[in-house]
Amino acid sequence: MKYKHYREIEPSNKTDIIMLYFAACRSLRELEAAIRRTNNGNLTCRQAWLLRRIQYKLTQMASKWKNIQ
């Protein structure tokens, strides 16, 4: 998976931070469910930690955006 650098991302007036936050949360839940299916319903400690870390970063981004508004 190739990621764009922060400076390469073009601004967009078509997106809404609330919609993006909830879409990212849904994707995380789907990813967790897919991992659990492959591991017989379990997550390793590392997998759970990484998923929680992504969720925490999404929450930080949303709170930072709320402070800007």
PDB file with SEQRES, HELIX, SHEET and CRYST1 records, atoms N, CA, C and O in Angstrom:
SEQRES   1 A   69  MET LYS TYR LYS HIS TYR ARG GLU ILE GLU PRO SER ASN          
SEQRES   2 A   69  LYS THR ASP ILE ILE MET LEU TYR PHE ALA ALA CYS ARG          
SEQRES   3 A   69  SER LEU ARG GLU LEU GLU ALA ALA ILE ARG ARG THR ASN          
SEQRES   4 A   69  ASN GLY ASN LEU THR CYS ARG GLN ALA TRP LEU LEU ARG          
SEQRES   5 A   69  ARG ILE GLN TYR LYS LEU THR GLN MET ALA SER LYS TRP          
SEQRES   6 A   69  LYS ASN ILE GLN                                              
HELIX    1 AA1 TYR A    6  GLU A    8  5                                   3    
HELIX    2 AA2 ILE A   17  THR A   38  1                                  22    
HELIX    3 AA3 CYS A   45  ILE A   68  1                                  24    
CRYST1    1.000    1.000    1.000  90.00  90.00  90.00 P 1           1          
ATOM      1  N   MET A   1       0.849  -1.163   0.000  1.00  0.00           N  
ATOM      2  CA  MET A   1       0.000   0.000   0.000  1.00  0.00           C  
ATOM      3  C   MET A   1       0.905   1.239   0.000  1.00  0.00           C  
ATOM      4  O   MET A   1       1.806   1.366   0.829  1.00  0.00           O  
ATOM      5  N   LYS A   2       0.648   2.134  -0.932  1.00  0.00           N  
ATOM      6  CA  LYS A   2       1.455   3.337  -1.033  1.00  0.00           C  
ATOM      7  C   LYS A   2       0.673   4.509  -0.438  1.00  0.00           C  
ATOM      8  O   LYS A   2      -0.486   4.738  -0.785  1.00  0.00           O  
ATOM      9  N   TYR A   3       1.313   5.233   0.444  1.00  0.00           N  
ATOM     10  CA  TYR A   3       0.685   6.385   1.081  1.00  0.00           C  
ATOM     11  C   TYR A   3       1.254   7.666   0.507  1.00  0.00           C  
ATOM     12  O   TYR A   3       2.436   7.738   0.171  1.00  0.00           O  
ATOM     13  N   LYS A   4       0.403   8.681   0.396  1.00  0.00           N  
ATOM     14  CA  LYS A   4       0.860   9.996  -0.035  1.00  0.00           C  
ATOM     15  C   LYS A   4       1.475  10.724   1.146  1.00  0.00           C  
ATOM     16  O   LYS A   4       1.055  10.550   2.290  1.00  0.00           O  
ATOM     17  N   HIS A   5       2.455  11.524   0.859  1.00  0.00           N  
ATOM     18  CA  HIS A   5       3.017  12.389   1.894  1.00  0.00           C  
ATOM     19  C   HIS A   5       1.996  13.483   2.191  1.00  0.00           C  
ATOM     20  O   HIS A   5       1.216  13.866   1.319  1.00  0.00           O  
ATOM     21  N   TYR A   6       2.006  13.971   3.397  1.00  0.00           N  
ATOM     22  CA  TYR A   6       1.049  14.985   3.833  1.00  0.00           C  
ATOM     23  C   TYR A   6       1.024  16.190   2.886  1.00  0.00           C  
ATOM     24  O   TYR A   6      -0.045  16.719   2.578  1.00  0.00           O  
ATOM     25  N   ARG A   7       2.193  16.616   2.429  1.00  0.00           N  
ATOM     26  CA  ARG A   7       2.269  17.803   1.562  1.00  0.00           C  
ATOM     27  C   ARG A   7       1.732  17.541   0.161  1.00  0.00           C  
ATOM     28  O   ARG A   7       1.412  18.489  -0.557  1.00  0.00           O  
ATOM     29  N   GLU A   8       1.625  16.286  -0.243  1.00  0.00           N  
ATOM     30  CA  GLU A   8       1.130  15.942  -1.574  1.00  0.00           C  
ATOM     31  C   GLU A   8      -0.393  15.889  -1.648  1.00  0.00           C  
ATOM     32  O   GLU A   8      -0.955  15.806  -2.740  1.00  0.00           O  
ATOM     33  N   ILE A   9      -1.060  15.936  -0.512  1.00  0.00           N  
ATOM     34  CA  ILE A   9      -2.520  15.833  -0.487  1.00  0.00           C  
ATOM     35  C   ILE A   9      -3.116  17.188  -0.868  1.00  0.00           C  
ATOM     36  O   ILE A   9      -2.811  18.215  -0.263  1.00  0.00           O  
ATOM     37  N   GLU A  10      -3.973  17.159  -1.885  1.00  0.00           N  
ATOM     38  CA  GLU A  10      -4.631  18.382  -2.341  1.00  0.00           C  
ATOM     39  C   GLU A  10      -5.825  18.694  -1.438  1.00  0.00           C  
ATOM     40  O   GLU A  10      -6.481  17.773  -0.952  1.00  0.00           O  
ATOM     41  N   PRO A  11      -6.116  19.973  -1.207  1.00  0.00           N  
ATOM     42  CA  PRO A  11      -7.305  20.323  -0.421  1.00  0.00           C  
ATOM     43  C   PRO A  11      -8.579  19.956  -1.176  1.00  0.00           C  
ATOM     44  O   PRO A  11      -8.608  19.952  -2.407  1.00  0.00           O  
ATOM     45  N   SER A  12      -9.622  19.652  -0.427  1.00  0.00           N  
ATOM     46  CA  SER A  12     -10.890  19.266  -1.041  1.00  0.00           C  
ATOM     47  C   SER A  12     -12.036  19.919  -0.288  1.00  0.00           C  
ATOM     48  O   SER A  12     -12.096  19.884   0.941  1.00  0.00           O  
ATOM     49  N   ASN A  13     -12.938  20.512  -1.045  1.00  0.00           N  
ATOM     50  CA  ASN A  13     -14.139  21.111  -0.451  1.00  0.00           C  
ATOM     51  C   ASN A  13     -15.311  20.142  -0.484  1.00  0.00           C  
ATOM     52  O   ASN A  13     -16.397  20.473  -0.009  1.00  0.00           O  
ATOM     53  N   LYS A  14     -15.107  18.947  -1.038  1.00  0.00           N  
ATOM     54  CA  LYS A  14     -16.187  17.978  -1.195  1.00  0.00           C  
ATOM     55  C   LYS A  14     -16.344  17.074   0.018  1.00  0.00           C  
ATOM     56  O   LYS A  14     -17.355  16.382   0.134  1.00  0.00           O  
ATOM     57  N   THR A  15     -15.375  17.062   0.920  1.00  0.00           N  
ATOM     58  CA  THR A  15     -15.412  16.118   2.038  1.00  0.00           C  
ATOM     59  C   THR A  15     -15.857  16.806   3.325  1.00  0.00           C  
ATOM     60  O   THR A  15     -15.725  18.018   3.495  1.00  0.00           O  
ATOM     61  N   ASP A  16     -16.379  15.994   4.204  1.00  0.00           N  
ATOM     62  CA  ASP A  16     -16.829  16.462   5.509  1.00  0.00           C  
ATOM     63  C   ASP A  16     -16.113  15.613   6.559  1.00  0.00           C  
ATOM     64  O   ASP A  16     -16.130  14.386   6.463  1.00  0.00           O  
ATOM     65  N   ILE A  17     -15.495  16.227   7.541  1.00  0.00           N  
ATOM     66  CA  ILE A  17     -14.691  15.506   8.526  1.00  0.00           C  
ATOM     67  C   ILE A  17     -15.533  14.501   9.319  1.00  0.00           C  
ATOM     68  O   ILE A  17     -15.035  13.439   9.694  1.00  0.00           O  
ATOM     69  N   ILE A  18     -16.780  14.821   9.571  1.00  0.00           N  
ATOM     70  CA  ILE A  18     -17.647  13.912  10.319  1.00  0.00           C  
ATOM     71  C   ILE A  18     -17.894  12.638   9.518  1.00  0.00           C  
ATOM     72  O   ILE A  18     -17.811  11.533  10.054  1.00  0.00           O  
ATOM     73  N   MET A  19     -18.199  12.801   8.232  1.00  0.00           N  
ATOM     74  CA  MET A  19     -18.424  11.660   7.359  1.00  0.00           C  
ATOM     75  C   MET A  19     -17.155  10.806   7.259  1.00  0.00           C  
ATOM     76  O   MET A  19     -17.222   9.578   7.305  1.00  0.00           O  
ATOM     77  N   LEU A  20     -16.013  11.459   7.125  1.00  0.00           N  
ATOM     78  CA  LEU A  20     -14.752  10.738   7.008  1.00  0.00           C  
ATOM     79  C   LEU A  20     -14.422   9.982   8.291  1.00  0.00           C  
ATOM     80  O   LEU A  20     -13.936   8.852   8.235  1.00  0.00           O  
ATOM     81  N   TYR A  21     -14.680  10.590   9.441  1.00  0.00           N  
ATOM     82  CA  TYR A  21     -14.405   9.937  10.720  1.00  0.00           C  
ATOM     83  C   TYR A  21     -15.217   8.651  10.858  1.00  0.00           C  
ATOM     84  O   TYR A  21     -14.673   7.602  11.202  1.00  0.00           O  
ATOM     85  N   PHE A  22     -16.516   8.735  10.588  1.00  0.00           N  
ATOM     86  CA  PHE A  22     -17.369   7.558  10.737  1.00  0.00           C  
ATOM     87  C   PHE A  22     -17.055   6.500   9.680  1.00  0.00           C  
ATOM     88  O   PHE A  22     -17.148   5.306   9.966  1.00  0.00           O  
ATOM     89  N   ALA A  23     -16.688   6.909   8.476  1.00  0.00           N  
ATOM     90  CA  ALA A  23     -16.292   5.945   7.442  1.00  0.00           C  
ATOM     91  C   ALA A  23     -15.018   5.217   7.853  1.00  0.00           C  
ATOM     92  O   ALA A  23     -14.902   4.008   7.648  1.00  0.00           O  
ATOM     93  N   ALA A  24     -14.070   5.936   8.428  1.00  0.00           N  
ATOM     94  CA  ALA A  24     -12.834   5.302   8.894  1.00  0.00           C  
ATOM     95  C   ALA A  24     -13.115   4.340  10.036  1.00  0.00           C  
ATOM     96  O   ALA A  24     -12.515   3.267  10.104  1.00  0.00           O  
ATOM     97  N   CYS A  25     -14.021   4.711  10.933  1.00  0.00           N  
ATOM     98  CA  CYS A  25     -14.385   3.813  12.048  1.00  0.00           C  
ATOM     99  C   CYS A  25     -15.049   2.544  11.530  1.00  0.00           C  
ATOM    100  O   CYS A  25     -14.777   1.453  12.032  1.00  0.00           O  
ATOM    101  N   ARG A  26     -15.920   2.679  10.529  1.00  0.00           N  
ATOM    102  CA  ARG A  26     -16.547   1.491   9.937  1.00  0.00           C  
ATOM    103  C   ARG A  26     -15.496   0.588   9.306  1.00  0.00           C  
ATOM    104  O   ARG A  26     -15.545  -0.632   9.455  1.00  0.00           O  
ATOM    105  N   SER A  27     -14.550   1.192   8.602  1.00  0.00           N  
ATOM    106  CA  SER A  27     -13.489   0.400   7.971  1.00  0.00           C  
ATOM    107  C   SER A  27     -12.652  -0.326   9.018  1.00  0.00           C  
ATOM    108  O   SER A  27     -12.258  -1.473   8.807  1.00  0.00           O  
ATOM    109  N   LEU A  28     -12.380   0.326  10.136  1.00  0.00           N  
ATOM    110  CA  LEU A  28     -11.633  -0.332  11.217  1.00  0.00           C  
ATOM    111  C   LEU A  28     -12.405  -1.513  11.786  1.00  0.00           C  
ATOM    112  O   LEU A  28     -11.823  -2.563  12.058  1.00  0.00           O  
ATOM    113  N   ARG A  29     -13.726  -1.349  11.969  1.00  0.00           N  
ATOM    114  CA  ARG A  29     -14.539  -2.460  12.477  1.00  0.00           C  
ATOM    115  C   ARG A  29     -14.533  -3.627  11.494  1.00  0.00           C  
ATOM    116  O   ARG A  29     -14.438  -4.785  11.901  1.00  0.00           O  
ATOM    117  N   GLU A  30     -14.636  -3.322  10.195  1.00  0.00           N  
ATOM    118  CA  GLU A  30     -14.608  -4.378   9.187  1.00  0.00           C  
ATOM    119  C   GLU A  30     -13.257  -5.085   9.171  1.00  0.00           C  
ATOM    120  O   GLU A  30     -13.189  -6.307   9.037  1.00  0.00           O  
ATOM    121  N   LEU A  31     -12.190  -4.316   9.307  1.00  0.00           N  
ATOM    122  CA  LEU A  31     -10.854  -4.898   9.360  1.00  0.00           C  
ATOM    123  C   LEU A  31     -10.701  -5.801  10.576  1.00  0.00           C  
ATOM    124  O   LEU A  31     -10.146  -6.895  10.480  1.00  0.00           O  
ATOM    125  N   GLU A  32     -11.194  -5.340  11.715  1.00  0.00           N  
ATOM    126  CA  GLU A  32     -11.123  -6.160  12.929  1.00  0.00           C  
ATOM    127  C   GLU A  32     -11.908  -7.454  12.746  1.00  0.00           C  
ATOM    128  O   GLU A  32     -11.441  -8.523  13.137  1.00  0.00           O  
ATOM    129  N   ALA A  33     -13.099  -7.362  12.153  1.00  0.00           N  
ATOM    130  CA  ALA A  33     -13.906  -8.566  11.928  1.00  0.00           C  
ATOM    131  C   ALA A  33     -13.200  -9.533  10.982  1.00  0.00           C  
ATOM    132  O   ALA A  33     -13.241 -10.745  11.194  1.00  0.00           O  
ATOM    133  N   ALA A  34     -12.554  -9.007   9.941  1.00  0.00           N  
ATOM    134  CA  ALA A  34     -11.834  -9.877   8.999  1.00  0.00           C  
ATOM    135  C   ALA A  34     -10.658 -10.565   9.683  1.00  0.00           C  
ATOM    136  O   ALA A  34     -10.404 -11.745   9.443  1.00  0.00           O  
ATOM    137  N   ILE A  35      -9.943  -9.837  10.529  1.00  0.00           N  
ATOM    138  CA  ILE A  35      -8.819 -10.440  11.253  1.00  0.00           C  
ATOM    139  C   ILE A  35      -9.320 -11.508  12.209  1.00  0.00           C  
ATOM    140  O   ILE A  35      -8.726 -12.580  12.320  1.00  0.00           O  
ATOM    141  N   ARG A  36     -10.414 -11.214  12.896  1.00  0.00           N  
ATOM    142  CA  ARG A  36     -10.979 -12.200  13.826  1.00  0.00           C  
ATOM    143  C   ARG A  36     -11.430 -13.468  13.103  1.00  0.00           C  
ATOM    144  O   ARG A  36     -11.269 -14.574  13.620  1.00  0.00           O  
ATOM    145  N   ARG A  37     -12.004 -13.301  11.889  1.00  0.00           N  
ATOM    146  CA  ARG A  37     -12.431 -14.480  11.120  1.00  0.00           C  
ATOM    147  C   ARG A  37     -11.246 -15.372  10.774  1.00  0.00           C  
ATOM    148  O   ARG A  37     -11.358 -16.598  10.792  1.00  0.00           O  
ATOM    149  N   THR A  38     -10.114 -14.757  10.460  1.00  0.00           N  
ATOM    150  CA  THR A  38      -8.954 -15.571  10.083  1.00  0.00           C  
ATOM    151  C   THR A  38      -8.271 -16.188  11.297  1.00  0.00           C  
ATOM    152  O   THR A  38      -7.546 -17.173  11.159  1.00  0.00           O  
ATOM    153  N   ASN A  39      -8.491 -15.622  12.491  1.00  0.00           N  
ATOM    154  CA  ASN A  39      -7.840 -16.123  13.712  1.00  0.00           C  
ATOM    155  C   ASN A  39      -8.811 -16.820  14.656  1.00  0.00           C  
ATOM    156  O   ASN A  39      -8.574 -16.851  15.863  1.00  0.00           O  
ATOM    157  N   ASN A  40      -9.890 -17.375  14.137  1.00  0.00           N  
ATOM    158  CA  ASN A  40     -10.884 -18.084  14.955  1.00  0.00           C  
ATOM    159  C   ASN A  40     -11.453 -17.223  16.081  1.00  0.00           C  
ATOM    160  O   ASN A  40     -11.645 -17.705  17.197  1.00  0.00           O  
ATOM    161  N   GLY A  41     -11.721 -15.963  15.793  1.00  0.00           N  
ATOM    162  CA  GLY A  41     -12.359 -15.078  16.765  1.00  0.00           C  
ATOM    163  C   GLY A  41     -11.422 -14.365  17.708  1.00  0.00           C  
ATOM    164  O   GLY A  41     -11.880 -13.662  18.609  1.00  0.00           O  
ATOM    165  N   ASN A  42     -10.131 -14.522  17.532  1.00  0.00           N  
ATOM    166  CA  ASN A  42      -9.170 -13.899  18.441  1.00  0.00           C  
ATOM    167  C   ASN A  42      -8.290 -12.887  17.718  1.00  0.00           C  
ATOM    168  O   ASN A  42      -8.051 -12.986  16.514  1.00  0.00           O  
ATOM    169  N   LEU A  43      -7.822 -11.922  18.480  1.00  0.00           N  
ATOM    170  CA  LEU A  43      -6.810 -10.984  18.008  1.00  0.00           C  
ATOM    171  C   LEU A  43      -5.555 -11.199  18.834  1.00  0.00           C  
ATOM    172  O   LEU A  43      -5.633 -11.465  20.033  1.00  0.00           O  
ATOM    173  N   THR A  44      -4.409 -11.086  18.200  1.00  0.00           N  
ATOM    174  CA  THR A  44      -3.180 -11.104  18.986  1.00  0.00           C  
ATOM    175  C   THR A  44      -3.076  -9.770  19.717  1.00  0.00           C  
ATOM    176  O   THR A  44      -3.754  -8.805  19.363  1.00  0.00           O  
ATOM    177  N   CYS A  45      -2.242  -9.724  20.713  1.00  0.00           N  
ATOM    178  CA  CYS A  45      -2.056  -8.471  21.458  1.00  0.00           C  
ATOM    179  C   CYS A  45      -1.584  -7.364  20.538  1.00  0.00           C  
ATOM    180  O   CYS A  45      -2.041  -6.226  20.646  1.00  0.00           O  
ATOM    181  N   ARG A  46      -0.678  -7.685  19.638  1.00  0.00           N  
ATOM    182  CA  ARG A  46      -0.139  -6.699  18.703  1.00  0.00           C  
ATOM    183  C   ARG A  46      -1.232  -6.174  17.765  1.00  0.00           C  
ATOM    184  O   ARG A  46      -1.303  -4.971  17.514  1.00  0.00           O  
ATOM    185  N   GLN A  47      -2.073  -7.056  17.252  1.00  0.00           N  
ATOM    186  CA  GLN A  47      -3.154  -6.635  16.368  1.00  0.00           C  
ATOM    187  C   GLN A  47      -4.140  -5.730  17.101  1.00  0.00           C  
ATOM    188  O   GLN A  47      -4.554  -4.700  16.568  1.00  0.00           O  
ATOM    189  N   ALA A  48      -4.512  -6.110  18.314  1.00  0.00           N  
ATOM    190  CA  ALA A  48      -5.435  -5.288  19.096  1.00  0.00           C  
ATOM    191  C   ALA A  48      -4.813  -3.930  19.400  1.00  0.00           C  
ATOM    192  O   ALA A  48      -5.494  -2.907  19.332  1.00  0.00           O  
ATOM    193  N   TRP A  49      -3.536  -3.915  19.732  1.00  0.00           N  
ATOM    194  CA  TRP A  49      -2.841  -2.661  20.038  1.00  0.00           C  
ATOM    195  C   TRP A  49      -2.818  -1.754  18.817  1.00  0.00           C  
ATOM    196  O   TRP A  49      -3.067  -0.554  18.934  1.00  0.00           O  
ATOM    197  N   LEU A  50      -2.523  -2.312  17.647  1.00  0.00           N  
ATOM    198  CA  LEU A  50      -2.469  -1.506  16.428  1.00  0.00           C  
ATOM    199  C   LEU A  50      -3.836  -0.935  16.058  1.00  0.00           C  
ATOM    200  O   LEU A  50      -3.936   0.220  15.644  1.00  0.00           O  
ATOM    201  N   LEU A  51      -4.883  -1.738  16.207  1.00  0.00           N  
ATOM    202  CA  LEU A  51      -6.230  -1.241  15.912  1.00  0.00           C  
ATOM    203  C   LEU A  51      -6.634  -0.130  16.885  1.00  0.00           C  
ATOM    204  O   LEU A  51      -7.227   0.869  16.480  1.00  0.00           O  
ATOM    205  N   ARG A  52      -6.310  -0.310  18.175  1.00  0.00           N  
ATOM    206  CA  ARG A  52      -6.613   0.737  19.151  1.00  0.00           C  
ATOM    207  C   ARG A  52      -5.827   2.008  18.856  1.00  0.00           C  
ATOM    208  O   ARG A  52      -6.337   3.115  19.028  1.00  0.00           O  
ATOM    209  N   ARG A  53      -4.588   1.846  18.413  1.00  0.00           N  
ATOM    210  CA  ARG A  53      -3.747   2.995  18.096  1.00  0.00           C  
ATOM    211  C   ARG A  53      -4.318   3.799  16.921  1.00  0.00           C  
ATOM    212  O   ARG A  53      -4.331   5.030  16.954  1.00  0.00           O  
ATOM    213  N   ILE A  54      -4.786   3.099  15.886  1.00  0.00           N  
ATOM    214  CA  ILE A  54      -5.404   3.792  14.754  1.00  0.00           C  
ATOM    215  C   ILE A  54      -6.663   4.517  15.209  1.00  0.00           C  
ATOM    216  O   ILE A  54      -6.890   5.664  14.825  1.00  0.00           O  
ATOM    217  N   GLN A  55      -7.489   3.857  16.026  1.00  0.00           N  
ATOM    218  CA  GLN A  55      -8.706   4.493  16.535  1.00  0.00           C  
ATOM    219  C   GLN A  55      -8.365   5.738  17.352  1.00  0.00           C  
ATOM    220  O   GLN A  55      -9.038   6.761  17.230  1.00  0.00           O  
ATOM    221  N   TYR A  56      -7.337   5.660  18.176  1.00  0.00           N  
ATOM    222  CA  TYR A  56      -6.928   6.796  18.988  1.00  0.00           C  
ATOM    223  C   TYR A  56      -6.465   7.957  18.108  1.00  0.00           C  
ATOM    224  O   TYR A  56      -6.776   9.115  18.391  1.00  0.00           O  
ATOM    225  N   LYS A  57      -5.726   7.650  17.045  1.00  0.00           N  
ATOM    226  CA  LYS A  57      -5.249   8.696  16.142  1.00  0.00           C  
ATOM    227  C   LYS A  57      -6.411   9.342  15.400  1.00  0.00           C  
ATOM    228  O   LYS A  57      -6.392  10.550  15.167  1.00  0.00           O  
ATOM    229  N   LEU A  58      -7.415   8.565  15.024  1.00  0.00           N  
ATOM    230  CA  LEU A  58      -8.606   9.140  14.397  1.00  0.00           C  
ATOM    231  C   LEU A  58      -9.315  10.085  15.361  1.00  0.00           C  
ATOM    232  O   LEU A  58      -9.768  11.159  14.967  1.00  0.00           O  
ATOM    233  N   THR A  59      -9.407   9.680  16.621  1.00  0.00           N  
ATOM    234  CA  THR A  59     -10.035  10.523  17.630  1.00  0.00           C  
ATOM    235  C   THR A  59      -9.246  11.814  17.830  1.00  0.00           C  
ATOM    236  O   THR A  59      -9.830  12.888  17.974  1.00  0.00           O  
ATOM    237  N   GLN A  60      -7.917  11.704  17.839  1.00  0.00           N  
ATOM    238  CA  GLN A  60      -7.085  12.903  17.976  1.00  0.00           C  
ATOM    239  C   GLN A  60      -7.290  13.849  16.793  1.00  0.00           C  
ATOM    240  O   GLN A  60      -7.376  15.063  16.976  1.00  0.00           O  
ATOM    241  N   MET A  61      -7.367  13.298  15.583  1.00  0.00           N  
ATOM    242  CA  MET A  61      -7.569  14.142  14.403  1.00  0.00           C  
ATOM    243  C   MET A  61      -8.913  14.849  14.466  1.00  0.00           C  
ATOM    244  O   MET A  61      -9.007  16.030  14.134  1.00  0.00           O  
ATOM    245  N   ALA A  62      -9.958  14.137  14.890  1.00  0.00           N  
ATOM    246  CA  ALA A  62     -11.286  14.740  14.987  1.00  0.00           C  
ATOM    247  C   ALA A  62     -11.299  15.842  16.059  1.00  0.00           C  
ATOM    248  O   ALA A  62     -11.890  16.900  15.848  1.00  0.00           O  
ATOM    249  N   SER A  63     -10.659  15.600  17.188  1.00  0.00           N  
ATOM    250  CA  SER A  63     -10.659  16.622  18.238  1.00  0.00           C  
ATOM    251  C   SER A  63      -9.848  17.847  17.817  1.00  0.00           C  
ATOM    252  O   SER A  63     -10.203  18.975  18.160  1.00  0.00           O  
ATOM    253  N   LYS A  64      -8.767  17.630  17.079  1.00  0.00           N  
ATOM    254  CA  LYS A  64      -7.984  18.759  16.575  1.00  0.00           C  
ATOM    255  C   LYS A  64      -8.814  19.572  15.585  1.00  0.00           C  
ATOM    256  O   LYS A  64      -8.784  20.802  15.612  1.00  0.00           O  
ATOM    257  N   TRP A  65      -9.550  18.894  14.718  1.00  0.00           N  
ATOM    258  CA  TRP A  65     -10.404  19.599  13.774  1.00  0.00           C  
ATOM    259  C   TRP A  65     -11.488  20.401  14.495  1.00  0.00           C  
ATOM    260  O   TRP A  65     -11.818  21.512  14.080  1.00  0.00           O  
ATOM    261  N   LYS A  66     -12.043  19.842  15.572  1.00  0.00           N  
ATOM    262  CA  LYS A  66     -13.070  20.560  16.333  1.00  0.00           C  
ATOM    263  C   LYS A  66     -12.500  21.812  16.977  1.00  0.00           C  
ATOM    264  O   LYS A  66     -13.203  22.814  17.102  1.00  0.00           O  
ATOM    265  N   ASN A  67     -11.234  21.771  17.389  1.00  0.00           N  
ATOM    266  CA  ASN A  67     -10.605  22.955  17.983  1.00  0.00           C  
ATOM    267  C   ASN A  67     -10.373  24.038  16.951  1.00  0.00           C  
ATOM    268  O   ASN A  67     -10.392  25.223  17.282  1.00  0.00           O  
ATOM    269  N   ILE A  68     -10.151  23.648  15.699  1.00  0.00           N  
ATOM    270  CA  ILE A  68      -9.915  24.616  14.627  1.00  0.00           C  
ATOM    271  C   ILE A  68     -11.210  25.330  14.262  1.00  0.00           C  
ATOM    272  O   ILE A  68     -11.202  26.522  13.953  1.00  0.00           O  
ATOM    273  N   GLN A  69     -12.319  24.600  14.298  1.00  0.00           N  
ATOM    274  CA  GLN A  69     -13.603  25.167  13.870  1.00  0.00           C  
ATOM    275  C   GLN A  69     -14.075  26.250  14.777  1.00  0.00           C  
ATOM    276  O   GLN A  69     -15.140  26.825  14.549  1.00  0.00           O  
TER     277      GLN A  69                                                      
END                                                                             
